[in-house]
Amino acid sequence: MEIIESGASPSEMRGVLVLWPSTGGNARSFRIRDSELVAMGLRLIRFNPPSHGNSHGIYDPKTSIQLLDGYLKRNGYLNKELYGIGHSGGGAALMMYANQIPFRHLFLLSPILDSVLSLRFLYESGSIEEFSRLLLQPGIPDEETPNKQILETLSTSQWLEDGKIQHLNVSIQNSRIQVRDLSQFLKNLFVPGFVVDGSLIQKRTQYTIFLPKVDQWFPKEYSSDFANSHGLSCIEIPEAPDHFFSSSWLTVWKQIKSFGL
């Protein structure tokens, strides 16, 4: 894993803000000024789990939660006020982690509440190639190994049904993700996959879900219904054009600050 800390010093902080990026994302991409964090008395923990940022290994939500938990315990951060920002798969992971520790408030940007549903939604919307291309080896034509095998295998949802992706046991390193074994990475996330259900919602934690104007990676209706069913706050950000909240992070951050961190 990779941890980048900033903000209020450990001796002066009143709380800890954990930031978990989307699957294949990088916690560095979230711009938050140190001066703001110091003024709020918060220490920011940018967490890049295995396969993210400069962190090697193979991503798995459950083991990544254990890595983060161990780090926060070793540094005495679990004794502070805890807040979290999670995007996409990172949002789902923080919701699972909140089942173990007392977060005060989680801010979730299009959390993937059902990993297999997310993939099926990508297939149904004709956007699966956008996902597949996040996993390609750079500098190699689509017609050559391993990119050809990756694109062909993921072009249909058959692999979700039969789990036959052993032939994708290749190492991938690009600007977004780096894994030793792509097949294991896909199995960890989608075979059989994970679901964030209502049993994970904690009364001690406040949840706010942010949704973009359009989302081709996860059905907004599912997220809205989930929030309504469990009494969670759900806010659409009209300035956010897509699942990645492109060019709209500062708007989201302003919303987060309005809750009084």
C-alpha positions as CSV (number, residue, x, y, z in Angstrom):
1,M,0.0,0.0,0.0
2,E,0.9,3.7,-0.3
3,I,0.0,6.3,2.2
4,I,0.4,10.0,1.7
5,E,-0.2,12.2,4.8
6,S,-0.8,15.9,4.9
7,G,-2.6,18.6,6.8
8,A,-2.6,19.2,10.6
9,S,0.3,17.6,12.4
10,P,-0.3,14.5,14.6
11,S,0.2,16.6,17.7
12,E,-2.3,19.3,16.7
13,M,-5.0,17.3,14.8
14,R,-8.4,16.7,16.3
15,G,-9.5,14.3,13.5
16,V,-8.4,12.1,10.6
17,L,-9.8,12.2,7.1
18,V,-9.2,9.0,5.1
19,L,-9.4,9.3,1.3
20,W,-9.8,6.1,-0.8
21,P,-9.8,6.5,-4.6
22,S,-11.8,4.6,-7.2
23,T,-10.6,1.2,-8.4
24,G,-7.7,2.0,-10.6
25,G,-7.6,5.6,-9.3
26,N,-5.0,7.5,-7.5
27,A,-5.5,9.3,-4.2
28,R,-3.2,12.1,-5.3
29,S,-5.8,13.3,-7.8
30,F,-8.0,14.8,-5.1
31,R,-6.8,18.4,-4.5
32,I,-7.2,19.6,-0.9
33,R,-5.1,22.5,0.4
34,D,-3.0,21.9,3.5
35,S,-4.1,25.3,4.8
36,E,-7.8,24.1,4.8
37,L,-6.9,20.9,6.6
38,V,-4.8,22.7,9.2
39,A,-7.7,25.2,9.8
40,M,-10.1,22.3,10.3
41,G,-7.7,20.4,12.5
42,L,-7.7,17.4,10.2
43,R,-4.9,15.1,9.1
44,L,-5.5,13.7,5.6
45,I,-4.6,10.1,4.9
46,R,-4.5,9.5,1.2
47,F,-4.7,5.8,0.8
48,N,-3.5,4.0,-2.4
49,P,-4.2,0.3,-1.8
50,P,-2.3,-2.4,-3.7
51,S,-2.4,-1.8,-7.5
52,H,-3.0,1.9,-7.1
53,G,-0.7,4.9,-7.4
54,N,2.8,3.7,-6.5
55,S,1.5,0.7,-4.6
56,H,2.3,-2.7,-6.1
57,G,0.6,-6.0,-5.5
58,I,-3.0,-7.2,-6.4
59,Y,-6.0,-5.2,-5.2
60,D,-8.5,-6.9,-3.0
61,P,-11.0,-4.8,-1.0
62,K,-11.0,-7.1,2.1
63,T,-7.2,-7.3,2.5
64,S,-6.9,-3.6,1.6
65,I,-9.2,-2.8,4.5
66,Q,-6.9,-4.8,6.8
67,L,-3.9,-2.9,5.5
68,L,-5.5,0.5,6.2
69,D,-6.8,-0.6,9.6
70,G,-3.3,-1.8,10.6
71,Y,-1.8,1.5,9.6
72,L,-4.3,3.6,11.4
73,K,-4.0,1.5,14.6
74,R,-0.1,1.7,14.5
75,N,-0.3,5.5,14.3
76,G,-3.0,5.9,17.0
77,Y,-5.3,7.5,14.5
78,L,-8.3,5.4,15.5
79,N,-8.5,7.4,18.7
80,K,-9.4,10.5,16.8
81,E,-12.6,11.7,15.1
82,L,-12.7,9.7,11.8
83,Y,-14.1,10.9,8.5
84,G,-13.8,9.3,5.1
85,I,-14.1,10.2,1.4
86,G,-14.4,7.2,-1.0
87,H,-14.9,7.2,-4.7
88,S,-16.5,4.3,-6.7
89,G,-15.0,1.0,-5.4
90,G,-13.2,3.0,-2.7
91,G,-16.5,4.2,-1.5
92,A,-17.8,0.7,-1.2
93,A,-14.7,-0.3,0.7
94,L,-15.1,2.5,3.2
95,M,-18.7,1.4,3.8
96,M,-17.4,-2.1,4.6
97,Y,-14.7,-0.7,6.8
98,A,-17.2,1.4,8.7
99,N,-18.7,-1.8,9.9
100,Q,-15.5,-2.3,12.0
101,I,-14.6,1.2,13.2
102,P,-16.7,4.3,14.2
103,F,-16.5,6.8,11.3
104,R,-18.4,10.0,12.1
105,H,-19.2,10.8,8.4
106,L,-18.6,9.1,5.1
107,F,-18.8,11.0,1.9
108,L,-19.2,8.6,-1.0
109,L,-18.8,9.5,-4.7
110,S,-20.8,7.0,-6.8
111,P,-20.0,4.1,-4.6
112,I,-20.1,0.7,-6.3
113,L,-22.7,-1.0,-4.1
114,D,-22.6,-4.2,-6.1
115,S,-19.5,-5.0,-8.1
116,V,-21.1,-7.5,-10.5
117,L,-24.1,-5.2,-11.1
118,S,-21.6,-2.5,-12.1
119,L,-20.0,-4.7,-14.7
120,R,-23.3,-5.9,-16.1
121,F,-24.4,-2.2,-16.3
122,L,-21.3,-1.4,-18.3
123,Y,-22.1,-4.2,-20.7
124,E,-25.8,-3.1,-21.0
125,S,-24.8,0.5,-21.6
126,G,-22.2,-0.4,-24.2
127,S,-19.4,1.1,-22.1
128,I,-17.4,-2.1,-21.2
129,E,-14.5,-1.0,-23.5
130,E,-14.0,2.0,-21.3
131,F,-13.4,-0.4,-18.4
132,S,-11.3,-2.8,-20.5
133,R,-8.9,-0.1,-21.7
134,L,-8.0,0.8,-18.1
135,L,-6.4,-2.7,-17.9
136,L,-4.3,-2.7,-21.1
137,Q,-0.5,-2.7,-21.3
138,P,0.7,0.6,-22.7
139,G,2.7,0.8,-25.9
140,I,1.2,-2.4,-27.3
141,P,-1.2,-2.5,-30.2
142,D,-4.7,-3.9,-29.6
143,E,-3.9,-6.8,-32.0
144,E,-1.0,-8.1,-29.9
145,T,-0.7,-10.1,-26.7
146,P,-1.7,-9.4,-24.0
147,N,-4.0,-6.6,-25.0
148,K,-5.7,-8.7,-27.7
149,Q,-6.6,-11.4,-25.1
150,I,-7.8,-8.8,-22.6
151,L,-10.1,-7.0,-25.0
152,E,-11.5,-10.2,-26.5
153,T,-12.2,-11.8,-23.1
154,L,-13.8,-8.8,-21.6
155,S,-15.8,-7.9,-24.7
156,T,-18.7,-10.2,-23.5
157,S,-19.9,-11.0,-20.0
158,Q,-19.2,-14.8,-20.4
159,W,-16.3,-14.7,-18.1
160,L,-18.6,-13.5,-15.3
161,E,-20.7,-16.6,-15.8
162,D,-17.9,-19.2,-16.1
163,G,-15.0,-17.5,-14.3
164,K,-12.6,-18.6,-17.1
165,I,-10.0,-15.9,-17.0
166,Q,-6.9,-17.9,-16.0
167,H,-5.3,-17.1,-19.3
168,L,-5.2,-13.4,-18.2
169,N,-2.6,-14.2,-15.6
170,V,-0.4,-11.4,-16.9
171,S,1.3,-8.5,-15.3
172,I,-0.1,-5.1,-16.2
173,Q,1.4,-1.7,-15.4
174,N,0.0,1.5,-16.9
175,S,-0.7,5.0,-15.7
176,R,-3.8,3.9,-13.8
177,I,-3.1,0.5,-12.4
178,Q,-0.4,-2.1,-11.8
179,V,-1.0,-5.7,-11.0
180,R,1.1,-8.8,-10.9
181,D,-1.8,-11.0,-12.1
182,L,-4.7,-9.5,-13.9
183,S,-6.8,-12.7,-13.6
184,Q,-6.5,-12.6,-9.8
185,F,-7.3,-8.9,-9.8
186,L,-10.5,-9.5,-11.7
187,K,-11.5,-12.5,-9.5
188,N,-11.0,-10.5,-6.4
189,L,-13.4,-7.9,-7.6
190,F,-16.0,-9.8,-9.7
191,V,-15.9,-13.6,-9.2
192,P,-18.1,-13.8,-7.2
193,G,-17.9,-10.1,-6.4
194,F,-19.1,-8.1,-3.4
195,V,-22.4,-6.4,-2.4
196,V,-22.8,-3.6,0.1
197,D,-26.1,-4.4,1.8
198,G,-28.1,-2.7,4.4
199,S,-26.6,-4.6,7.3
200,L,-23.4,-2.6,6.8
201,I,-25.1,0.7,7.5
202,Q,-24.1,2.0,11.0
203,K,-26.3,4.3,13.1
204,R,-23.1,5.8,14.6
205,T,-22.0,7.0,11.1
206,Q,-23.6,9.6,8.9
207,Y,-23.5,8.8,5.1
208,T,-23.7,11.2,2.2
209,I,-23.8,9.9,-1.3
210,F,-22.8,12.1,-4.2
211,L,-24.0,11.2,-7.7
212,P,-23.0,12.8,-11.1
213,K,-25.4,14.0,-13.7
214,V,-24.7,10.9,-15.8
215,D,-23.2,7.6,-14.7
216,Q,-22.3,4.8,-17.1
217,W,-20.5,2.7,-14.5
218,F,-23.3,2.2,-12.0
219,P,-27.0,2.7,-12.1
220,K,-27.9,5.9,-10.4
221,E,-31.4,4.6,-9.6
222,Y,-30.0,1.8,-7.6
223,S,-27.9,4.2,-5.5
224,S,-30.8,6.5,-5.0
225,D,-33.1,3.7,-3.9
226,F,-30.5,2.4,-1.6
227,A,-30.0,5.8,0.0
228,N,-33.8,6.3,0.4
229,S,-34.3,2.8,1.8
230,H,-31.7,3.3,4.5
231,G,-32.2,7.0,5.3
232,L,-28.9,8.2,3.7
233,S,-28.4,11.6,2.2
234,C,-28.1,11.5,-1.6
235,I,-27.0,14.6,-3.5
236,E,-26.7,15.0,-7.3
237,I,-23.9,17.2,-8.5
238,P,-25.1,18.7,-11.8
239,E,-21.6,19.9,-12.6
240,A,-20.3,16.4,-12.5
241,P,-20.6,14.9,-16.1
242,D,-19.6,11.3,-15.4
243,H,-18.8,8.6,-12.9
244,F,-15.3,10.1,-12.4
245,F,-16.7,13.5,-11.4
246,S,-14.5,15.0,-14.1
247,S,-13.5,18.7,-13.5
248,S,-16.0,18.9,-10.5
249,W,-14.0,17.7,-7.5
250,L,-13.8,21.2,-6.1
251,T,-17.6,21.5,-6.2
252,V,-17.8,18.2,-4.3
253,W,-15.2,19.3,-1.8
254,K,-17.2,22.5,-1.2
255,Q,-20.3,20.4,-0.5
256,I,-18.3,18.2,1.9
257,K,-17.0,21.2,3.9
258,S,-20.5,22.5,4.2
259,F,-21.3,19.6,6.5
260,G,-18.9,21.0,9.0
261,L,-16.0,18.6,9.1
